[in-house]
Amino acid sequence: MSICARLRGIDRAVFARLVGGDWIDRHENLLVTGATGLGKSWLACALGHKACRDNRSVLYHRGPRLFEALALARGDGHYGRLLKTLGRVQLLILDDWGLSVLNAAERRDLLEILDDRHGRASNIVTSQIPVQHWHDVIGDPTLGDAILDRLIHNAHRLQLTGESMRKHNARAHALDAASNT
């Protein structure tokens, strides 16, 4: 494990178990939270690539674009087909979740997706928002309870800490010595 992983607060043994992928076979979830630039998306994609190499089906979506795709699919008659695709994949990565409060259609869509997948497949969700504030992002207490019940009770959690990798890399690769301070 790199020094960057240790600086992010990732336990080596926990990460090794996640890389092993048994949690995917058990249909468990992974929630990766932390501030901007800590490598949440990179980590989710790395685990997704490993799952692919292990012959598991994986699908990646950024949260906002998934909801856009679902709205378009509803309009052009492909909504059922898209839900079926999302329901069948062994690992669904939902990246950048919670950037804005969900509207009514997005809440229903998310519940449909998670209900179809619960106990049958795994999810990785990355978010800047701490899990304890996800009810606020969902925006409806009843649907929030239903969504989170399907997502968090069988989930591993990684709370990343540290400095933004973009900021760190910018300092390391600065073009002039004055910007390194």
Backbone bond lengths (Angstrom), bond angles and torsions (degrees), N, CA, C in turn:
res aa  C-N    CA-C-N  psi(-1)  N-CA   C-N-CA  omega(-1)  CA-C   N-CA-C  phi
1 M - - - 1.442 - - 1.524 108.23 -
2 S 1.306 116.33 139.63 1.456 121.10 -176.73 1.517 111.50 -77.26
3 I 1.323 114.39 164.78 1.460 119.55 175.82 1.523 109.93 -62.62
4 C 1.341 117.23 -32.64 1.463 120.48 178.82 1.530 110.71 -61.63
5 A 1.316 117.84 -41.26 1.466 120.74 178.45 1.516 110.70 -63.96
6 R 1.339 116.32 -41.92 1.465 118.75 178.47 1.519 110.49 -64.70
7 L 1.327 117.37 -38.09 1.456 120.67 179.65 1.523 111.95 -68.46
8 R 1.305 117.99 -20.41 1.473 122.64 178.55 1.521 112.16 -84.81
9 G 1.320 118.03 -6.19 1.456 121.22 179.12 1.519 113.26 84.55
10 I 1.320 117.71 22.91 1.463 121.35 -179.80 1.519 108.74 -91.19
11 D 1.312 115.99 123.31 1.458 121.49 177.73 1.526 109.15 -74.24
12 R 1.323 116.77 131.33 1.466 122.48 -176.84 1.529 111.94 -57.80
13 A 1.333 118.11 -44.54 1.468 121.30 -177.41 1.529 111.16 -67.09
14 V 1.318 116.59 -40.71 1.466 120.60 178.60 1.522 109.83 -63.73
15 F 1.322 115.89 -45.19 1.461 119.54 -179.92 1.525 111.12 -62.75
16 A 1.317 117.41 -40.65 1.471 121.23 178.73 1.529 110.60 -60.67
17 R 1.328 117.20 -40.55 1.471 120.02 178.32 1.527 111.10 -66.71
18 L 1.324 116.78 -38.35 1.466 119.81 177.96 1.522 110.83 -64.96
19 V 1.314 117.20 -42.89 1.464 121.58 178.33 1.524 110.57 -61.81
20 G 1.336 117.19 -35.74 1.465 121.19 178.36 1.515 113.39 -59.32
21 G 1.331 117.53 -31.83 1.462 121.77 173.69 1.506 117.16 84.46
22 D 1.328 118.90 2.39 1.464 119.19 178.93 1.522 112.17 -59.40
23 W 1.317 117.34 -29.66 1.465 121.65 179.01 1.536 110.63 -63.05
24 I 1.328 116.70 -29.79 1.466 120.20 176.98 1.530 109.47 -70.25
25 D 1.327 117.04 -41.42 1.466 120.70 177.96 1.531 111.43 -63.54
26 R 1.337 116.49 -29.28 1.472 121.25 179.40 1.526 112.14 -88.87
27 H 1.334 117.04 3.30 1.466 123.36 178.30 1.518 112.18 60.48
28 E 1.330 115.43 42.28 1.459 121.55 176.72 1.525 109.12 -98.55
29 N 1.319 115.99 165.61 1.448 121.96 -177.59 1.523 110.64 -110.69
30 L 1.316 115.36 166.33 1.456 122.37 174.80 1.520 107.85 -132.92
31 L 1.326 115.99 126.59 1.452 122.29 177.55 1.524 107.61 -112.11
32 V 1.323 116.51 120.99 1.458 122.04 -178.24 1.524 107.36 -116.23
33 T 1.333 116.05 115.68 1.452 120.54 -177.88 1.520 110.52 -124.93
34 G 1.311 115.03 159.22 1.456 121.54 178.33 1.516 110.17 154.74
35 A 1.306 115.07 171.65 1.460 121.47 -177.07 1.529 111.61 -66.78
36 T 1.301 115.01 169.77 1.461 122.67 177.65 1.527 111.22 -58.66
37 G 1.331 116.21 137.80 1.448 121.76 171.05 1.510 116.33 84.52
38 L 1.330 118.14 7.44 1.463 120.28 -176.98 1.519 113.91 -86.77
39 G 1.327 117.55 -8.60 1.461 120.17 177.32 1.515 114.48 102.92
40 K 1.309 117.72 21.54 1.471 120.82 179.18 1.530 110.99 -61.37
41 S 1.313 116.26 -49.66 1.468 120.63 -179.75 1.517 110.74 -64.46
42 W 1.326 116.76 -42.82 1.458 121.13 179.44 1.525 110.21 -60.05
43 L 1.318 116.75 -45.34 1.458 121.53 -179.78 1.529 111.01 -63.86
44 A 1.332 117.21 -44.80 1.468 120.89 178.92 1.525 110.54 -61.31
45 C 1.319 116.61 -43.69 1.469 120.25 179.56 1.529 111.51 -67.33
46 A 1.330 117.45 -37.99 1.463 120.03 177.53 1.527 110.45 -62.05
47 L 1.323 117.44 -42.84 1.470 120.37 177.32 1.524 110.79 -67.45
48 G 1.321 116.96 -35.73 1.460 120.61 175.74 1.519 112.13 -64.39
49 H 1.333 117.04 -43.20 1.474 120.71 177.04 1.525 110.86 -61.86
50 K 1.328 116.72 -42.23 1.470 120.01 178.39 1.529 109.96 -62.59
51 A 1.328 116.94 -41.71 1.465 120.08 178.04 1.537 110.44 -61.65
52 C 1.317 117.40 -39.55 1.476 120.75 176.39 1.524 110.92 -61.45
53 R 1.328 116.44 -44.65 1.463 120.20 179.27 1.524 111.27 -64.03
54 D 1.321 116.97 -23.25 1.461 121.79 176.99 1.527 111.96 -91.90
55 N 1.331 116.83 17.68 1.476 123.78 178.01 1.519 114.35 65.63
56 R 1.312 117.37 31.61 1.464 121.31 174.29 1.529 108.14 -102.44
57 S 1.312 115.87 146.30 1.461 119.36 176.63 1.526 109.46 -81.94
58 V 1.333 115.64 136.12 1.454 122.19 -175.29 1.520 108.82 -136.09
59 L 1.313 115.63 140.52 1.460 121.57 176.20 1.518 107.95 -134.59
60 Y 1.338 116.69 132.29 1.467 123.33 -179.23 1.521 109.17 -111.36
61 H 1.330 115.72 133.97 1.468 121.67 172.89 1.512 109.18 -142.05
62 R 1.315 116.42 136.86 1.464 119.79 166.63 1.526 106.02 -77.35
63 G 1.312 116.78 138.41 1.457 121.70 -176.19 1.522 114.69 -49.07
64 P 1.339 118.35 -56.34 1.468 118.99 -177.98 1.525 113.35 -59.11
65 R 1.327 117.20 -39.39 1.470 119.61 -178.80 1.523 112.13 -73.31
66 L 1.333 117.23 -30.63 1.465 119.24 175.83 1.523 109.90 -62.86
67 F 1.327 117.02 -44.75 1.458 119.53 -179.84 1.524 111.53 -65.95
68 E 1.340 117.79 -34.17 1.464 120.96 173.95 1.525 110.71 -64.09
69 A 1.329 116.47 -44.64 1.466 120.66 179.82 1.527 111.08 -62.91
70 L 1.324 116.75 -39.29 1.465 119.99 178.32 1.528 111.22 -65.63
71 A 1.324 117.58 -40.43 1.468 120.77 177.96 1.528 110.48 -63.92
72 L 1.331 116.89 -43.49 1.468 119.95 177.67 1.523 111.24 -64.40
73 A 1.321 116.66 -41.82 1.469 120.74 179.79 1.522 110.95 -63.46
74 R 1.316 116.70 -36.39 1.464 120.23 177.72 1.526 109.29 -63.14
75 G 1.339 116.32 -38.71 1.457 120.98 -178.26 1.512 114.16 -74.16
76 D 1.335 117.61 -32.96 1.465 118.79 -176.65 1.526 113.65 -101.77
77 G 1.319 117.15 8.59 1.459 120.29 174.82 1.517 115.66 86.80
78 H 1.324 118.01 9.21 1.465 121.10 -179.16 1.525 113.21 -104.84
79 Y 1.323 116.56 12.27 1.458 121.17 -176.24 1.534 111.66 -59.44
80 G 1.299 117.20 -49.28 1.469 121.26 -179.92 1.518 112.11 -60.31
81 R 1.316 116.34 -41.00 1.465 120.92 179.34 1.535 110.88 -65.02
82 L 1.339 117.46 -41.50 1.460 120.80 179.27 1.530 110.27 -66.58
83 L 1.331 117.45 -42.54 1.471 119.74 176.61 1.522 111.26 -60.55
84 K 1.317 116.48 -40.39 1.467 120.54 178.82 1.524 110.90 -63.22
85 T 1.324 117.28 -42.86 1.467 121.58 177.26 1.523 110.61 -61.25
86 L 1.319 116.54 -46.39 1.466 120.83 179.51 1.525 111.54 -64.40
87 G 1.311 116.69 -33.16 1.466 121.07 -178.94 1.519 113.53 -74.58
88 R 1.319 117.05 -27.99 1.469 120.39 -173.90 1.519 115.02 -88.07
89 V 1.319 117.50 -26.07 1.456 120.15 -175.11 1.539 109.55 -66.14
90 Q 1.330 116.65 141.87 1.465 120.48 -176.11 1.520 113.18 -71.04
91 L 1.335 116.76 -33.35 1.457 121.15 179.05 1.517 109.23 -135.21
92 L 1.314 115.96 118.47 1.462 122.15 176.45 1.524 107.63 -106.88
93 I 1.328 115.59 124.82 1.456 121.01 176.52 1.522 107.73 -102.36
94 L 1.322 115.95 119.17 1.464 122.62 177.09 1.524 106.86 -111.33
95 D 1.315 115.25 102.18 1.465 122.35 -172.05 1.526 110.51 -96.94
96 D 1.322 115.72 148.44 1.474 122.94 177.60 1.525 111.76 57.63
97 W 1.303 116.18 43.79 1.459 120.60 -179.97 1.524 109.65 -75.55
98 G 1.310 115.75 141.34 1.454 121.35 171.92 1.514 115.19 87.68
99 L 1.319 117.85 20.53 1.458 119.42 179.07 1.521 112.21 -68.79
100 S 1.328 116.93 -23.74 1.462 121.53 175.56 1.528 108.23 -147.38
101 V 1.319 115.42 160.80 1.466 120.96 179.36 1.530 108.59 -65.69
102 L 1.331 115.83 135.49 1.462 120.88 -178.46 1.528 110.64 -71.54
103 N 1.312 116.05 143.36 1.464 119.20 172.23 1.530 108.54 -86.67
104 A 1.322 117.67 177.38 1.468 121.90 -174.45 1.529 111.91 -59.43
105 A 1.332 117.72 -43.70 1.473 120.74 -179.10 1.526 110.68 -65.99
106 E 1.330 117.14 -40.89 1.461 120.62 -179.91 1.529 111.16 -65.40
107 R 1.326 117.24 -38.73 1.472 120.52 177.09 1.525 110.54 -61.43
108 R 1.335 116.02 -46.80 1.472 119.85 179.51 1.525 110.99 -63.68
109 D 1.330 117.00 -42.53 1.468 120.81 178.24 1.524 111.15 -60.04
110 L 1.329 116.76 -46.60 1.461 120.12 -178.95 1.521 110.86 -63.03
111 L 1.315 117.34 -40.91 1.467 119.89 177.58 1.525 110.57 -63.50
112 E 1.316 118.07 -42.16 1.473 121.18 178.44 1.526 110.87 -60.06
113 I 1.322 115.83 -46.22 1.469 120.44 -178.92 1.519 110.27 -61.83
114 L 1.327 116.63 -50.96 1.464 120.01 -176.94 1.516 112.14 -68.36
115 D 1.315 117.58 -33.25 1.466 120.10 177.42 1.528 110.74 -66.84
116 D 1.333 116.54 -42.10 1.468 120.36 177.42 1.525 111.82 -63.02
117 R 1.317 117.37 -32.75 1.457 122.22 -173.57 1.526 113.23 -92.83
118 H 1.323 118.12 -21.84 1.465 121.61 -173.33 1.536 111.78 -58.36
119 G 1.324 115.42 124.52 1.456 121.31 179.95 1.515 114.35 77.18
120 R 1.339 117.70 -0.54 1.463 121.90 -178.17 1.522 113.26 -122.51
121 A 1.348 116.90 -19.55 1.459 120.78 -175.02 1.523 108.88 -157.28
122 S 1.322 115.58 170.99 1.463 121.38 -177.01 1.521 111.09 -113.13
123 N 1.326 114.48 158.22 1.453 122.29 179.26 1.523 109.28 -134.09
124 I 1.314 115.19 144.08 1.458 121.18 165.54 1.518 105.60 -114.26
125 V 1.318 116.31 127.70 1.458 121.75 177.02 1.524 107.73 -120.51
126 T 1.328 116.66 126.90 1.461 120.35 174.33 1.519 108.36 -110.59
127 S 1.332 115.01 142.19 1.459 119.26 -178.38 1.514 110.87 -157.66
128 Q 1.317 115.84 146.57 1.455 121.51 171.33 1.524 110.60 -79.03
129 I 1.315 116.49 -18.75 1.459 122.74 -175.69 1.527 109.30 -86.70
130 P 1.334 118.16 128.68 1.471 119.76 175.69 1.531 110.80 -60.30
131 V 1.322 116.89 145.61 1.464 122.42 -175.90 1.531 111.43 -53.86
132 Q 1.323 118.15 -36.96 1.467 120.38 -177.41 1.533 112.83 -65.44
133 H 1.340 118.38 -10.70 1.464 121.86 177.36 1.533 113.04 -106.63
134 W 1.317 117.41 6.76 1.461 119.51 -176.87 1.525 112.87 -67.72
135 H 1.330 118.29 -28.75 1.468 119.74 174.93 1.529 110.11 -56.88
136 D 1.331 116.63 -41.04 1.461 120.52 -179.86 1.525 111.35 -63.50
137 V 1.324 117.46 -37.58 1.462 121.88 -179.82 1.525 110.48 -70.02
138 I 1.313 116.67 -36.10 1.468 119.97 179.81 1.526 109.92 -68.65
139 G 1.324 117.06 -39.77 1.462 120.11 171.35 1.514 116.42 86.18
140 D 1.297 119.45 2.40 1.468 122.42 178.42 1.524 106.84 -144.89
141 P 1.334 118.10 120.41 1.471 119.31 -174.13 1.529 114.34 -62.00
142 T 1.309 117.89 -39.20 1.464 120.34 -177.91 1.521 111.30 -69.69
143 L 1.323 116.66 -50.76 1.462 119.57 178.14 1.521 110.65 -67.52
144 G 1.327 117.48 -33.22 1.458 120.90 176.42 1.517 111.16 -59.37
145 D 1.340 116.72 -45.00 1.464 120.00 177.34 1.526 111.30 -60.40
146 A 1.331 116.76 -44.43 1.465 120.61 -178.03 1.534 111.36 -65.92
147 I 1.323 116.41 -43.29 1.466 120.54 -179.23 1.524 110.29 -65.19
148 L 1.321 116.20 -50.34 1.465 119.86 -176.35 1.517 112.22 -68.50
149 D 1.326 118.02 -30.62 1.459 121.18 176.49 1.530 110.77 -60.77
150 R 1.323 116.79 -37.30 1.466 121.52 -179.65 1.522 112.55 -81.01
151 L 1.316 116.58 -16.81 1.458 120.22 -173.18 1.524 114.27 -104.52
152 I 1.316 118.66 -44.41 1.464 119.03 -167.05 1.524 115.54 -96.18
153 H 1.333 118.67 -22.57 1.465 119.56 -173.24 1.522 114.12 -72.66
154 N 1.317 117.33 -18.91 1.469 119.59 175.99 1.531 110.00 -121.23
155 A 1.344 115.32 37.18 1.465 119.76 -173.78 1.524 112.16 -113.64
156 H 1.318 113.72 142.07 1.461 121.93 167.31 1.527 105.36 -85.15
157 R 1.313 116.60 149.48 1.466 119.43 -179.03 1.520 110.65 -127.19
158 L 1.313 114.27 134.28 1.452 121.64 171.75 1.521 107.51 -120.51
159 Q 1.312 116.41 116.66 1.466 121.98 174.92 1.521 107.15 -103.00
160 L 1.335 116.75 105.74 1.452 121.02 -177.97 1.525 109.98 -81.73
161 T 1.318 115.20 144.25 1.455 121.31 179.43 1.522 108.75 -131.55
162 G 1.300 116.10 170.19 1.454 120.28 174.76 1.507 112.71 116.09
163 E 1.324 114.59 -163.92 1.449 123.03 -177.66 1.524 110.04 -96.11
164 S 1.307 116.68 149.91 1.459 122.34 177.58 1.529 110.75 -55.54
165 M 1.325 116.34 130.89 1.471 121.18 177.42 1.531 110.10 -65.07
166 R 1.316 117.74 -32.68 1.463 120.18 178.80 1.531 110.06 -64.68
167 K 1.313 115.44 -43.49 1.465 120.22 177.90 1.534 110.22 -64.57
168 H 1.316 116.36 -45.36 1.460 121.63 179.42 1.533 110.71 -60.50
169 N 1.324 116.59 -46.66 1.462 120.81 -179.22 1.531 111.87 -67.65
170 A 1.318 117.42 -35.05 1.463 120.47 178.87 1.522 110.31 -63.93
171 R 1.324 116.30 -40.74 1.465 119.56 178.01 1.523 110.91 -67.61
172 A 1.317 116.35 -39.47 1.469 120.37 -177.70 1.520 112.55 -69.28
173 H 1.333 117.22 -26.06 1.463 121.09 -175.65 1.529 112.13 -117.00
174 A 1.314 115.88 25.01 1.475 119.55 -179.01 1.528 110.74 -61.21
175 L 1.316 115.66 145.76 1.460 121.09 -178.46 1.521 112.86 -78.81
176 D 1.304 116.87 -24.19 1.460 117.91 178.13 1.517 109.78 -131.64
177 A 1.300 115.84 152.98 1.474 121.51 -176.01 1.507 111.54 -63.15
178 A 1.323 119.13 -29.46 1.474 121.75 -177.39 1.523 111.87 -65.43
179 S 1.317 118.43 -31.10 1.471 119.43 -178.55 1.523 112.32 -82.65
180 N 1.316 119.33 -3.57 1.464 122.20 176.61 1.516 112.84 -81.38
181 T 1.293 119.10 -3.77 1.470 121.12 -177.60 1.489 111.97 -96.42
